[in-house]
């Protein structure tokens, strides 16, 4: 998954402004306690980060985006 696709999914799920907040403010256990921004900056695969988001907020993710 390209990072642009990742951000499209984040924006669709959370809204553009809140997506940036989620990415910078929330540490995820699935990412080793890093934020989304930290994980991506450290080279984590965007698909792996997206799947961590899906596990952290399953009620927010549209089913068609869980892949």
PLY file of the C-alpha trace (Angstrom):
ply
format ascii 1.0
element vertex 67
property float x
property float y
property float z
element edge 66
property int vertex1
property int vertex2
end_header
0.00 0.00 0.00
1.30 3.44 -0.89
1.30 6.07 1.84
-1.07 8.18 -0.26
-3.57 5.29 -0.15
-3.03 4.98 3.59
-3.83 8.66 4.10
-6.87 8.44 1.84
-8.18 5.68 4.11
-7.34 7.61 7.27
-9.08 10.73 5.96
-12.15 8.77 4.91
-12.34 7.01 8.27
-11.62 9.88 10.65
-11.98 13.05 8.58
-8.90 14.98 7.46
-8.31 17.02 10.61
-8.96 14.22 13.09
-6.90 11.74 11.03
-3.81 13.93 11.56
-4.55 14.07 15.28
-4.99 10.30 15.50
-1.72 9.81 13.64
0.31 12.12 15.84
-1.31 11.75 19.27
-2.22 8.08 19.77
0.37 5.44 20.57
-0.62 1.97 19.42
0.51 -1.23 21.08
0.37 -2.95 17.69
3.06 -0.51 16.55
5.32 -1.12 19.52
3.97 1.87 21.41
4.73 4.25 18.55
2.34 6.69 16.98
1.26 6.22 13.39
3.46 9.13 12.36
6.47 7.64 14.14
5.94 4.19 12.63
5.66 5.57 9.10
8.67 7.86 9.59
10.70 4.86 10.78
9.86 2.96 7.59
7.06 0.70 8.81
5.05 -0.68 5.90
1.91 1.44 5.35
-0.26 -1.69 5.04
0.97 -2.95 8.43
0.23 0.45 9.97
-3.25 0.46 8.40
-3.98 -2.98 9.82
-2.91 -1.71 13.26
-5.38 1.16 12.84
-8.09 -1.35 11.88
-7.42 -3.38 15.05
-7.33 -0.28 17.27
-10.58 1.25 15.94
-12.64 -1.62 14.49
-15.92 0.23 14.99
-14.73 3.19 12.91
-13.35 1.40 9.88
-15.75 0.83 6.98
-15.75 -2.89 6.19
-14.73 -2.27 2.58
-11.49 -0.66 3.84
-10.44 -3.57 6.06
-8.00 -5.25 3.73
0 1
1 2
2 3
3 4
4 5
5 6
6 7
7 8
8 9
9 10
10 11
11 12
12 13
13 14
14 15
15 16
16 17
17 18
18 19
19 20
20 21
21 22
22 23
23 24
24 25
25 26
26 27
27 28
28 29
29 30
30 31
31 32
32 33
33 34
34 35
35 36
36 37
37 38
38 39
39 40
40 41
41 42
42 43
43 44
44 45
45 46
46 47
47 48
48 49
49 50
50 51
51 52
52 53
53 54
54 55
55 56
56 57
57 58
58 59
59 60
60 61
61 62
62 63
63 64
64 65
65 66
